[in-house]
Amino acid sequence: MESDAGLVQVTNFRGGLAVDNDLDHAERHSDEAVDLKLIFKEFIEHFRVRNDHLYMAMLRGNLAAGIYFVEVEMSHLQQFSGALFDALHTYPTKALPLFEHAVWELAQEQRLLPPLGRQNSIQVQIYWSIPPTSLRLLAQASVARLVCVSGIVVKVSACHARCVRAAIQCTSCSSKTFINGGRSIDLPPNCLENGGRGPGAGPAGPGGGGQRRCRPNPYTLLPMECEYEDQQIIKIQELPEDVPTGELPRHVTVVVDRYLVDRVSPGSRVQIAGIVSVQEKRGGIENGSKGGSKGSRSAAGLRAQYLRCVGLMYITARDGGAAVQSVNQNFSSRVRSQSRMAWQVEEESTFQRFAEQGDVYDRLAQSIDPAIFGLQDQKKAIVCLLFGGTRKKQGSNYLRGDMNVLFIGDPSTAKSQLLKFTEKVAPIGIYTSGKGSSAAGLTASVISRGKGDFV
């Protein structure tokens, strides 16, 4: 996985002048990287659960199906090697590329990849089922660290292609080369093929007649030859039960890529393992100012926080509590927030006995927030809202089966209470009020009945 330099800026407060032991320091880091790769390869190849090589079987099955990812559970990683767990938790931006390259090398050694497979093309996803950190606690100290947060998805962008390896060509000598991609691609100012001299040029000097140097800024991008990966931006909001009384819910932007794209939809309750990252904050108070001397270089000091997702899980209800479930359990491009339920025989018998008792509609209406007395018509409307209808065709028009309900009444008549109960019962639902509502969601339709009458 190519590191997206430019997206993550980490401040190093241990700067200073170069010293003589810089080379030893670099060699030590290189040895540590080699050790981490070897240990992770052993983990994938030899870790077993009840005599079952879990991750090696997962790698073989996914690659055979053309799915280039492997999902690693953090608890298994911690059991196998504390060094791997600490490296991934403390320095994820350095450890994850090493892990993905180790998996790619292992797949090459086992001959699981096609001959033309691209290096670092196997994604390592993280499954981390620990109590999540509150969005309000993502402080500055957590930058470039691996954290686990939970929330409700409130916005999902369209999937777009992000360049990870850019193909560029010199317009003077027609030489091609590849550079790393990212949010923005900085083209080299001079030709990299011949050091700024054209093909067949001799050494620089007055005696080198017939030289033709490549012009400055000679490179152009070749979009059709670049390598891309899918990327998507989602926005999550604090869970309603985590919002303090009287406070507005917090939001955070999450960037997902490759096989984590198109896995969630608005309304899904998710738990995310991600790397806390920062990017330049737009619209800051410094923007547009002309401070500083002419010709001086400055960098933006105001940064906006976001999460770079490396693991995605659903929050599901289980035995009166909450549990997390991997998004890969039911792999689909349009997975909803709830998994496919397999009803047990006892549950089917309960449903049949409930249907045989009759008065199903009235009994369901009585089950809507029993603490509120009366309001039977409103509760029946909520039952219809939860179950929905059937899409129908009327002439050349289609009528959707989804329903909308509008409650109008005096204050303190349980309108908001019924709304909160409906949000808790619905499989996918977001409770919103006040600033969270938009005028576009509060419109009414006017239909002509003919003869000048409108409804």
Secondary structure by P-SEA (a helix, b strand, c coil): cccccccbbbbbccccccccaaaaaaaaaaaaaaaaaaaaaaaaccccccccaaaaaaaaaaaaacccbbbbbaaaaaaacaaaaaaaaccaaaaaaaaaaaaaaaaaaacccccccccccbbbbbbbbcccccccccccccccbbbbbbbbbcccccbbbbbcbbbbbbcccccccccccccccccccccccccccccccccccccccccccccccccccccccbbbbbbbbbbbbcccccccccccbbbbbbbbcccccccccccccccccccccccccccccccccccccccccccccbbbbbbbccbbbbbbbcccccccccccccccccccccccccccaaaaaaaaaaaaacaaaaaaaaacccccccaaaaaaaaaaaabbbbbbbcccbbbbcbbbbbbbbccccaaaaaaaaaaaaccbbbbbcccccccccbbbbbbbccccccc
